[in-house]
């Protein structure tokens, strides 16, 4: 699998119940990234912000701010990761996601969610009417964090949504 990242995106593969990072976080906490930003004319504040705007040192965007655009690299981190039968799924999340939910905890949660006995709970949530979904989600959290989970399995036991009616109520 080819992995390319920049910004605050992080990726972790869960293999046999263990989380393994497959991306590199590009922030001013990395002394090489900080030096590269400074060599390109960027200023790193005591709080770790590049030109007082962002902590990331590689990103797409910032088109309206030429000084920031020049200080931040648009070259992503690239690597190839070999996959084996032990890999269960991939978790992609932004910095806030992994700040509040650690990589191993995310792996554990995803294993629980992908467990066949719990997948029906999530399938049934998808069947709620919109107002019920909104009410349920209003009770969860207001933090801005995003994540995506991709299951490597191809068996019905690892599917989040039943393939046919026979699985409903199983």
C-alpha positions in Angstrom: 0.0 0.0 0.0 1.4 3.4 -0.9 1.0 6.1 1.8 1.2 9.8 1.1 0.5 12.4 3.8 1.0 16.0 4.9 -0.8 18.3 7.2 -2.2 16.9 10.4 -3.4 13.6 8.9 -2.1 10.5 10.7 -2.6 6.9 9.6 -2.4 3.7 11.7 -2.7 0.1 10.7 -4.2 -2.2 13.3 -2.4 -5.6 13.1 -3.3 -8.4 15.4 -4.8 -5.9 17.8 -1.8 -3.6 17.9 -1.7 -0.1 16.4 1.3 0.8 14.1 1.8 4.3 12.8 2.4 4.5 9.0 2.6 8.3 8.5 4.9 11.1 9.7 3.4 14.0 11.5 4.7 17.3 10.1 4.8 19.9 12.8 7.3 22.3 14.3 7.9 19.9 17.1 10.1 18.0 14.7 13.4 19.9 14.7 14.2 19.1 11.1 10.8 20.4 10.0 11.2 23.5 12.1 14.6 24.2 10.7 13.3 23.7 7.1 10.5 26.3 7.8 13.0 28.8 9.2 15.4 28.2 6.3 12.5 29.1 3.9 11.9 32.4 5.8 9.1 31.3 8.1 8.9 32.3 11.7 8.1 29.7 14.4 6.5 31.2 17.5 7.2 29.9 21.0 3.8 28.1 20.8 5.0 26.2 17.7 3.0 28.1 15.1 4.4 28.8 11.6 4.0 32.5 11.0 1.5 32.6 13.9 -1.0 30.6 11.9 -0.6 26.8 12.0 1.5 24.1 13.6 1.8 22.0 10.4 4.9 22.3 8.3 3.7 20.5 5.1 0.3 21.2 3.7 -1.8 22.0 0.7 -3.5 25.4 0.7 -2.8 28.7 2.4 -3.1 30.2 -1.1 -4.0 33.7 0.2 -0.9 34.0 2.4 2.2 34.0 0.2 4.7 34.2 3.2 3.0 31.2 4.8 2.8 29.3 1.5 6.5 29.8 1.0 7.4 28.7 4.5 5.3 25.5 4.3 6.3 22.7 2.0 3.7 21.2 -0.3 5.8 18.0 -0.7 4.1 15.2 1.2 5.7 12.3 3.0 5.7 9.1 0.9 6.3 5.5 1.8 5.2 2.0 0.8 3.9 -0.2 3.5 3.7 -4.0 2.9 0.5 -5.7 4.0 0.0 -9.1 5.4 -2.9 -11.2 6.6 -2.4 -9.9 10.1 -3.5 -6.3 9.1 -7.1 -5.8 10.2 -7.9 -2.2 9.2 -6.5 1.2 8.6 -7.5 4.3 10.7 -6.9 7.8 9.2 -7.5 10.7 11.6 -6.7 14.3 12.0 -4.5 15.6 14.9 -7.5 16.3 17.2 -8.8 12.8 16.8 -5.5 11.2 17.9 -5.0 13.9 20.6 -8.2 12.9 22.4 -8.3 9.2 21.3 -4.9 7.6 21.3 -3.9 5.3 18.4 -4.1 2.1 20.5 -7.4 3.1 22.0 -8.7 3.9 18.5 -7.6 0.4 17.4 -9.4 -1.2 20.3 -12.6 0.8 19.7 -12.6 -0.2 16.0 -12.1 -3.8 16.8 -15.2 -3.6 19.0 -17.2 -1.8 16.4 -16.2 -4.3 13.7 -17.1 -7.1 16.0 -20.1 -8.9 14.3 -22.2 -8.8 17.5 -22.0 -5.0 17.6 -22.3 -4.1 13.9 -26.0 -4.4 14.1 -26.2 -1.6 16.6 -24.5 0.7 14.0 -26.6 -0.6 11.2 -29.7 0.1 13.2 -28.5 3.6 13.9 -28.3 4.1 10.1 -32.0 3.3 9.9 -33.0 6.0 12.4 -35.0 9.0 11.0 -33.0 12.2 10.7 -34.3 13.8 13.9 -33.5 10.7 16.0 -29.9 10.7 14.5 -29.5 14.4 15.3 -30.7 13.9 18.9 -28.3 11.0 19.4 -25.4 12.8 17.9 -26.1 16.0 20.0 -25.4 13.9 23.1 -21.9 12.8 21.9 -19.3 15.5 21.5 -18.7 18.9 20.0 -14.9 18.5 19.4 -13.7 18.9 15.9 -12.1 15.6 15.1 -12.4 13.4 12.1 -11.5 9.8 11.3 -12.0 7.2 8.7 -11.7 3.5 9.2 -11.1 1.1 6.3 -11.6 -2.6 6.9 -9.1 -4.9 5.1 -11.3 -8.0 5.6 -13.7 -9.3 2.9 -15.8 -11.5 5.1 -19.3 -10.7 6.2 -18.1 -10.8 9.9 -16.1 -7.6 9.2 -18.7 -5.7 7.3 -20.3 -2.7 9.0 -23.5 -2.9 6.9 -25.3 -6.2 6.3 -25.0 -7.6 2.8 -28.6 -8.8 2.7 -31.8 -9.0 4.7 -30.7 -12.3 6.3 -28.2 -10.5 8.5 -30.7 -8.0 9.9 -31.6 -9.1 13.4 -28.8 -11.7 13.5 
